Amino acid sequence: MDISSSFSALLVEDSMSLGALYTEFLRADGAKVTHVNHGGDALNELKQWQPDLLVLDIKLPDMSGMDILDIVQKQYPDITVIMITAHGTIDLAVDAMRAGAFDFLVKPFDAKRLSITVRNALKQRHLVNLVAKYESSLPKPHYMGFVGESLAMQTVYKTIDCVANSKASAFIVGESGTGKEVCANAIHHAGSRRDEAFVALNCASIPKDLIESEIFGHTKGAFTGAVANRDGAATRAHNGTLFLDEICEMDLELQSKLLRFIQTGVFQRVGGTKEEKVDVRFVSATNRAPWDEVKAGRFREDLFYRLHVIPIELPPLRMRGKDILLLATKLLKEYNKEEGKQFKHFSAETKQCLKNYQWPGNVRQLQNVIRQVVVLNDAETVELDMLPVQVTANINLKQAAPQAQSATPLFAEPAASLVQGAIEAQGRLTEEQDTGAVAPTDIVPLWLTEKQTIEDAIAFCDGNVPKAAALLDISASTIYRKRQSWEELESSLSHEG
């Protein structure tokens, strides 16, 4: 706040005469003052409103001002506190400052002394707010479990900050592996319910006949195997957050029961007759387009409007730019420590490959790739050939394209000779067709041509069959099957010979 503007102050002083005097001192500095005589009254006031400044006597009739200071620091950390006492000692002043008080005044003090202390306190408060505002405007590379400073992620962070303290239902949409549960966790832990339970339920992984019991619980004997009463996610999430992942997988019949629960906060356990009421904040998520599910009749429209109050869309990893390398570096450090390896950084080629890859599996796929690299290799630098073939395949093709455009052959010399021989043979065949004479020796069996091409590709990749398969745009298993069939064919031809 601007120190030149008016401010609010709560004065806690048990002496009526001193209370009236200090109230006038504060009003002369522009304060709107509320004066109370007891610590309990001060705490009741703080529950109703929070002042800019708390002027707090240490010795009160019902409790110690130090105890109030401790409560204020834990529950209302933004309030600036000035401690006052008629029994001041250096030790007491040090204790108050360590506990979080801005300053310590010994009674009696005059209006000037109080005014200087108040102005200094408000100036510090103003500077702290400016710094906080500036820091909040900077890109955040880390936020509540997320890693990323791209504009897309900064938008997500700001949305979470805005909605965290609300009770309104949030609906998270994003491809698989984009971090929907991380987002739900962030909403919970950034808000006022952070100290209560966060209960996550994956609607796609629970059998249809058990999911109602998982949400609402059941009574003993409700169904076969129900040997005792059991609390469901709704009960466990009381005063906290219930996260329903893959919500669009939920059966339509259960959707109607969930709708009533969201509307009223009331539910019945499976097999029970007693209604229970809880206070739950709902967060849902799906990797589908929820409105398309509504139009297709697979998701209730009324439930959609109840859950889709605050939409949050998580961007796919391919749209997050430099976040890819931020994440990869963090994961490399984590897995390096877990596996006892010595990796320190990525090579320039590896960085380029990671940035250019489309990451269809998003962050989950990146986690898999980096862990695979760390487990299977040990060096200081992650080189390009350490990455899985599905990540480097497109890079190899891009590198091969300029070679094909130049005079340099794609594979080794045998492959180039084979291609040239095929062209010459085609030319001779065309000439012979024109003259009516075709030489059988000029026709090469198709399987031999295919075999030569594949073997040359494998030789070019130093025996790496998966890389060769990627270059040839076929699967590695196809190459293995063809090799087996060639061996069988060559064996049968040799026996015939």
C-alpha positions, 0 to 999 in steps of 0.5 A: 500500500502507499504509505501516504494513504490512510491505513487501518490499525487494531490497537490492543491495550488494556489501559483505557486512558493509554488506549484513548491516547494511542488511538489519537496518536494513530488517527493523527497519522491517518489511521482508522483505529479499532481499540480493544482491551483484551487478547480474546477480543483482538482474536475475534476482531481478526477473524472478521477483518485484517488490519494493515497494522497491529499495535499489541501490548505484551501484558494483557488481562487474559493472555500474553501478547506474545501468544497473540503474535504467534497466532498472527504470524501463523494465520495472518502473516501479512499483518505488520505488528508493533509490540508495546510494553511498560516492562521492557527488557532487551531479552523481551524485545529480542524475543518479540523481533524473532517471533516476527514483530516489526518493532518494540516500543517501551511505554511511555512513548510520545506521538513522535516516537510512535509516528516514526515507528508506524511510518517505518513499518508501513514503508517496509510493508509497501516495499514488501508488497512491491517486491511480491508484485514484481516477483509474481510478474516474473516467469516461474520455472517451478510452481506447485509441482510443475516445471516450465516457464513458457507463456502457456504454463504461466497462464496455467499458474495464474489461473490456479492462483486465481481459483485456488481459494474458491469452492467452484468446481474446476475442470482440467482438460489435456492430453494424456501425460500433460500433468492433470493430477499435478494440476489438481494437486496444485489447486488444492495445495495453493488454496485454503483447503491445503491442510485437509485431504486431497483424494484422487480417484481414476474413474477409468481404472475402477470396474463399473460395479465398484466405482459407486462404492469407491466414491460413496463407500458401502455398508457391511453386507451391501454386496459379496465381499463387503465384510465391514463398513467402508468410507468412500472418497467423498467421506475421506475428502470432507473439508478437502478436495475430491479429484475425479480423473478421467471423469468422462469414463463414468457410467451414465447411471452413476453420473446422475447420482454424482450430480445430486451429490454435487448439488446437495453435498448429500449422499448415501453409501451403497447398501445404506439408508442414512444420508451423510453430508460433507463439504467437498471441493470438486476437481475433474479431468479428462483427456477427451473433449468434454463437450463432444462427449455431451453431444454424443450422449456419453456425458450428462449436460447438467453434470457438465455445467456443474463440473465445468465451472472453471476450465483449465486447459493444459498445453501438450509438451510440443507446444511448450518450447524451452520447457522441454529442456527444463524438464529434461534437465530436472529429470536427468538430475533426479534419475542420475541421483537415483541410479548413481550415474554421472550424467551432467548435461546433454550434447547440442545434437541431443538438445536439438533432437529433444526440442524438435521431437513431437512428444505424443506421450507428453511429459510422461513419455519424456520421463520414460525416455530420460530414465531409459537413457540413464539406466542403459548408459553411463557418461557425463554427456547424453549423446544423440545415439543414447536416445531411443530410436523412436525419438531419433528416427525423424532426425535421421530421416532429416539428415538423410534427405540432404544426402539424397539430394546431393551426389552422396548415396544414402547408404553404403556403396553396395546399396548405390551400386544396386540402385544403379544396376537396377536402373541399367537393368530397367533400361536394357529391359526396355530396349529388349522389349522394343526389339522383342527380345527379353533376357531372363538373366536380366530379371532379378528376383524381388526378394533378393532386391529387397534383401540387399536393400535391407541388409545395406540399411542395417550395415549403414546403421552399424548393425542397429536393426531398429534404426535401420527399420526407422530409416526404411519406414518399417517395423524392426519385427518386419526385418526379423521376419524377413531375415528368417524367411530369407534363410529358409528360402536360401536353405531350400534353394541350396538343397534343390541345387 
